[in-house]
């Protein structure tokens, strides 16, 4: 039951998972000190009760290293064995060098391939797909995949449309070879015609060369994103299941990007999931952490016993771009 279909040859799996959640818990009441809203309104509209913000001295690289270290420990793979590091992020606030190179060095690896992927909230599933293919092709033996975001510094504290949604954190998995398929084929895509649904208000060069401009912030057209996610991502999720040869009654867990609890409910309903299928709801205490969302939600299910290592799960991530990606996987060890 739950065998993921594949072509013959080398296969891939997630060997271990680790996450980093910043210590600072930010309540809805604290958010509402700066925006005209309420705890009740935020919970009703998004499902969010609390979220985590990184401290001023923390950043994407540091959080990635912390999560990566835990993933290595869970997998039983040493840092020296990692030959590729991929960091999915939209909030590494340096154009160069890439976060992955710093993370690889910080973990004590031996100079592996290292690169970043910027695909918004879909970033982790994009990176996982690339890592899986690298392992299956024989290009890499062990790939460290990290999704990490520090969205608290990119959202305007006074913007009531985005401030309560986004948060910080990091999650990582080690991907290695497997005798059986434990990471199914990725189904992914984009809709650039709606690229203005989630944007940075202005580019940094324009900001530093134009007097009087407000610093760049992330802005979102919530209605456009909600409609796209609620109506298009259900179709994408079904394509992911079809590609893996999995029926909904074979799923133990559904782990969508933690964008909005109402979107999650609509997607789960559209898939006609069995009553026994666990649906991730990490957004309640974590908020929307973009590329870190999927691994953080995986960790919450495993940590609380709602799912266990080896369970069959549908991952589905979507967001800025607008872009999406998903795959059926066997859950890793925590």
C-alpha positions as CSV (number, residue, x, y, z in Angstrom):
1,X,0.0,0.0,0.0
2,X,1.3,3.5,-0.9
3,X,4.1,2.3,-3.3
4,X,5.2,5.3,-5.4
5,X,5.5,4.4,-9.1
6,X,8.7,5.1,-10.9
7,X,11.0,4.1,-13.7
8,X,13.8,1.6,-13.1
9,X,17.2,2.6,-11.7
10,X,18.7,4.5,-8.9
11,X,16.1,6.0,-6.5
12,X,16.0,8.7,-3.8
13,X,14.7,9.3,-0.3
14,X,14.7,11.8,2.5
15,X,17.0,10.3,5.2
16,X,16.5,12.8,8.0
17,X,14.7,16.1,8.9
18,X,15.8,19.0,11.1
19,X,14.2,22.4,11.7
20,X,15.0,25.7,13.4
21,X,12.2,27.7,15.0
22,X,13.2,31.1,16.4
23,X,12.7,31.4,20.1
24,X,10.7,34.7,19.9
25,X,7.0,34.0,19.8
26,X,4.9,36.9,18.4
27,X,1.2,36.8,19.2
28,X,-1.6,38.3,17.2
29,X,-2.0,40.9,20.0
30,X,1.5,42.1,19.5
31,X,1.0,42.3,15.7
32,X,-2.1,44.4,16.4
33,X,-0.2,47.0,18.3
34,X,0.8,48.3,14.8
35,X,-2.1,47.4,12.6
36,X,-5.8,47.9,12.8
37,X,-6.9,44.4,13.4
38,X,-7.7,41.9,16.2
39,X,-6.7,38.4,17.3
40,X,-10.2,37.1,16.4
41,X,-10.1,38.6,12.9
42,X,-6.6,37.2,12.2
43,X,-7.5,33.7,13.4
44,X,-10.8,33.7,11.4
45,X,-9.1,34.9,8.2
46,X,-5.9,33.0,8.3
47,X,-5.9,30.4,11.1
48,X,-2.8,32.0,12.6
49,X,-2.6,32.4,16.4
50,X,1.2,32.9,16.8
51,X,4.3,33.1,14.7
52,X,8.1,33.1,15.3
53,X,10.3,36.1,14.5
54,X,14.1,35.8,14.3
55,X,16.2,38.0,16.6
56,X,18.0,41.0,15.0
57,X,21.3,39.1,15.0
58,X,19.8,36.1,13.3
59,X,19.5,35.6,9.5
60,X,18.8,33.0,6.8
61,X,22.3,31.6,6.9
62,X,22.4,31.1,10.7
63,X,18.9,29.5,10.7
64,X,19.9,27.2,7.8
65,X,23.0,26.0,9.6
66,X,21.0,25.2,12.7
67,X,18.3,23.3,10.8
68,X,20.9,21.6,8.6
69,X,22.9,20.4,11.7
70,X,19.7,18.7,13.0
71,X,18.9,17.1,9.7
72,X,22.4,15.6,9.5
73,X,22.1,14.2,13.0
74,X,18.7,12.7,12.2
75,X,20.0,11.1,9.0
76,X,23.2,9.7,10.4
77,X,25.1,11.3,7.6
78,X,28.2,13.4,8.5
79,X,28.8,16.9,7.1
80,X,31.8,15.6,5.2
81,X,29.6,13.2,3.2
82,X,27.4,16.0,1.9
83,X,28.4,16.8,-1.7
84,X,25.6,19.3,-2.6
85,X,23.9,22.0,-0.5
86,X,20.7,23.7,-1.8
87,X,19.1,26.6,0.0
88,X,15.6,27.6,-1.0
89,X,15.0,31.2,0.1
90,X,13.7,34.6,-1.0
91,X,15.0,36.5,2.0
92,X,18.8,36.0,1.9
93,X,19.4,39.7,1.7
94,X,22.7,39.6,-0.2
95,X,23.0,39.3,-4.0
96,X,26.3,37.5,-3.5
97,X,27.6,35.2,-2.1
98,X,24.8,32.7,-2.2
99,X,23.5,31.5,1.2
100,X,24.3,27.8,0.4
101,X,28.1,28.4,0.2
102,X,28.1,30.0,3.6
103,X,25.8,27.3,5.1
104,X,28.1,24.5,3.6
105,X,31.1,26.1,5.3
106,X,29.3,26.7,8.5
107,X,28.4,23.0,8.8
108,X,32.0,21.9,8.2
109,X,31.4,20.2,4.8
110,X,34.3,19.6,2.4
111,X,33.5,22.2,-0.3
112,X,30.4,20.7,-1.9
113,X,28.4,22.1,-4.7
114,X,26.3,24.9,-3.2
115,X,23.5,27.0,-4.8
116,X,20.3,28.9,-3.9
117,X,16.9,28.4,-5.4
118,X,14.4,31.4,-5.3
119,X,10.9,30.1,-6.1
120,X,8.9,31.8,-3.4
121,X,6.8,29.6,-1.2
122,X,7.3,26.7,-3.6
123,X,11.1,26.8,-3.1
124,X,11.5,23.8,-0.8
125,X,9.6,21.5,-3.2
126,X,11.6,22.8,-6.1
127,X,14.8,22.2,-4.2
128,X,13.7,18.7,-3.2
129,X,12.9,17.9,-6.8
130,X,16.3,19.0,-7.9
131,X,18.0,17.1,-5.1
132,X,16.1,13.9,-5.9
133,X,17.1,14.1,-9.6
134,X,20.7,14.8,-8.7
135,X,20.8,11.6,-6.6
136,X,19.0,9.5,-9.1
137,X,21.3,10.6,-11.9
138,X,24.4,9.8,-9.8
139,X,25.6,13.4,-9.8
140,X,25.3,13.6,-6.0
141,X,25.3,11.0,-3.3
142,X,24.0,13.1,-0.4
143,X,22.2,16.4,-0.9
144,X,21.3,18.8,2.0
145,X,18.1,20.6,1.1
146,X,17.1,23.6,3.2
147,X,14.1,26.0,3.1
148,X,14.7,29.1,5.1
149,X,13.1,32.5,5.4
150,X,13.3,35.7,7.5
151,X,10.2,37.4,6.3
152,X,9.8,39.5,9.4
153,X,12.4,42.0,8.0
154,X,10.7,42.2,4.6
155,X,7.1,43.0,5.7
156,X,6.0,46.5,6.8
157,X,5.0,46.4,10.5
158,X,2.1,48.8,9.6
159,X,0.7,46.9,6.6
160,X,-2.4,45.1,7.8
161,X,-2.6,42.9,4.6
162,X,0.8,41.1,5.1
163,X,2.3,41.7,8.6
164,X,0.2,39.2,10.4
165,X,0.8,36.4,7.8
166,X,4.5,36.0,7.4
167,X,7.1,34.7,9.8
168,X,10.6,33.2,10.1
169,X,12.2,29.7,10.3
170,X,14.1,27.0,8.6
171,X,13.8,23.3,7.8
172,X,16.2,20.9,6.2
173,X,16.3,17.3,4.9
174,X,19.2,15.1,3.7
175,X,18.4,13.4,0.4
176,X,20.2,10.2,-0.5
177,X,20.0,7.0,-2.5
178,X,17.3,4.4,-2.0
179,X,16.4,1.0,-3.2
180,X,12.8,2.0,-3.6
181,X,11.2,5.3,-4.7
182,X,10.5,7.5,-1.7
183,X,10.4,10.8,-3.5
184,X,8.0,10.8,-6.4
185,X,8.2,12.8,-9.6
186,X,7.7,16.5,-9.2
187,X,4.8,18.3,-10.8
188,X,5.6,22.0,-11.0
189,X,4.8,25.1,-13.0
190,X,4.2,28.8,-12.9
191,X,1.8,31.6,-14.0
192,X,3.8,34.7,-14.7
193,X,0.7,36.5,-15.8
194,X,-0.1,36.9,-12.1
195,X,3.4,37.8,-11.0
196,X,2.2,41.0,-9.6
197,X,0.1,39.2,-7.0
198,X,3.0,38.9,-4.6
199,X,5.8,41.5,-5.2
200,X,8.5,43.6,-3.7
201,X,7.4,47.2,-3.9
202,X,10.5,48.5,-5.6
203,X,13.9,47.2,-6.4
204,X,16.9,48.0,-4.2
205,X,18.8,49.9,-6.8
206,X,15.9,52.2,-7.5
207,X,15.5,52.7,-3.7
208,X,19.1,53.7,-3.1
209,X,19.3,56.0,-6.2
210,X,15.9,57.8,-5.8
211,X,15.5,60.3,-2.9
212,X,12.4,60.0,-0.8
213,X,11.3,56.4,-1.7
214,X,10.0,54.2,1.0
215,X,12.2,51.1,1.5
216,X,11.1,48.0,-0.4
217,X,8.5,45.8,1.3
218,X,6.6,42.7,0.3
219,X,3.1,43.4,-0.8
220,X,0.4,40.8,-1.6
221,X,-3.0,40.9,-3.4
222,X,-4.6,38.4,-1.0
223,X,-7.8,37.9,-3.0
224,X,-5.9,37.0,-6.2
225,X,-3.6,34.6,-4.4
226,X,-6.5,33.0,-2.5
227,X,-8.5,32.4,-5.7
228,X,-5.5,31.0,-7.6
229,X,-4.5,28.7,-4.8
230,X,-8.0,27.5,-3.8
231,X,-9.1,26.7,-7.4
232,X,-5.9,25.8,-9.3
233,X,-3.9,24.0,-6.7
234,X,-6.4,21.3,-6.1
235,X,-5.9,20.4,-9.8
236,X,-2.2,20.5,-9.3
237,X,-2.4,18.2,-6.3
238,X,-4.4,15.6,-8.3
239,X,-1.7,15.7,-11.0
240,X,1.0,15.0,-8.4
241,X,-1.0,12.0,-7.2
242,X,-1.5,10.8,-10.7
243,X,2.3,11.1,-11.5
244,X,3.1,9.1,-8.5
245,X,0.4,6.5,-9.1
246,X,-1.1,7.1,-5.7
247,X,-4.8,7.1,-4.8
248,X,-6.0,9.5,-2.0
249,X,-6.9,6.5,0.2
250,X,-3.2,5.5,0.2
251,X,-2.1,8.8,1.7
252,X,-1.3,9.0,5.4
253,X,-0.8,12.8,5.3
254,X,-1.4,15.9,3.2
255,X,1.2,18.6,3.8
256,X,0.4,21.8,1.8
257,X,2.2,25.0,2.1
258,X,1.0,26.8,5.2
259,X,-0.4,29.8,3.5
260,X,-3.9,30.1,5.0
261,X,-6.0,27.6,6.9
262,X,-9.0,28.2,4.7
263,X,-7.0,27.4,1.6
264,X,-5.8,24.2,3.3
265,X,-9.4,23.2,4.1
266,X,-10.5,23.8,0.5
267,X,-7.7,21.8,-1.0
268,X,-8.3,18.9,1.4
269,X,-12.0,18.9,0.5
270,X,-11.3,19.0,-3.2
271,X,-9.1,15.9,-2.9
272,X,-11.8,14.0,-1.0
273,X,-9.3,12.8,1.5
274,X,-10.1,9.9,3.8
275,X,-11.1,10.9,7.4
276,X,-7.9,9.2,8.6
277,X,-5.6,11.3,6.5
278,X,-3.7,13.8,8.6
279,X,-3.7,17.4,7.2
280,X,-0.9,19.6,8.4
281,X,-1.9,22.7,10.3
282,X,1.4,24.2,11.4
283,X,0.3,27.6,10.4
284,X,-1.6,28.1,13.7
285,X,1.6,28.5,15.7
286,X,4.2,29.2,12.9
287,X,2.5,31.5,10.4
288,X,3.5,31.5,6.7
289,X,7.2,30.9,6.4
290,X,7.3,30.6,2.7
291,X,10.1,28.2,1.6
292,X,10.5,26.9,5.1
293,X,6.8,26.1,5.4
294,X,6.8,22.5,4.1
295,X,9.7,21.1,6.2
296,X,8.4,22.9,9.4
297,X,5.0,21.4,8.8
298,X,6.5,17.9,8.3
299,X,8.4,18.3,11.6
300,X,5.3,19.3,13.5
301,X,3.4,16.1,12.3
302,X,6.3,13.8,13.2
303,X,7.1,15.5,16.5
304,X,3.5,15.3,17.7
305,X,2.9,11.8,16.5
306,X,0.3,12.8,14.0
307,X,2.5,11.0,11.4
308,X,5.5,8.8,11.5
309,X,8.6,8.1,9.4
310,X,7.8,6.1,6.4
311,X,4.3,7.4,6.0
312,X,3.1,8.3,2.5
313,X,2.6,12.1,2.2
314,X,1.5,14.5,-0.5
315,X,3.6,17.7,-0.4
316,X,2.2,20.8,-2.3
317,X,3.8,24.2,-2.2
318,X,2.6,27.4,-4.0
319,X,3.2,31.1,-3.9
320,X,5.1,34.0,-5.5
321,X,5.7,33.8,-9.1
322,X,3.0,32.6,-9.1
323,X,4.7,29.2,-8.9
324,X,3.9,25.8,-7.5
325,X,5.5,22.4,-7.0
326,X,4.6,19.1,-5.4
327,X,5.5,15.5,-5.0
328,X,4.5,12.4,-3.1
329,X,7.1,11.3,-0.5
330,X,7.8,8.9,2.3
331,X,8.3,10.9,5.4
332,X,11.8,11.0,6.9
333,X,13.2,10.3,10.3
334,X,13.1,13.2,12.8
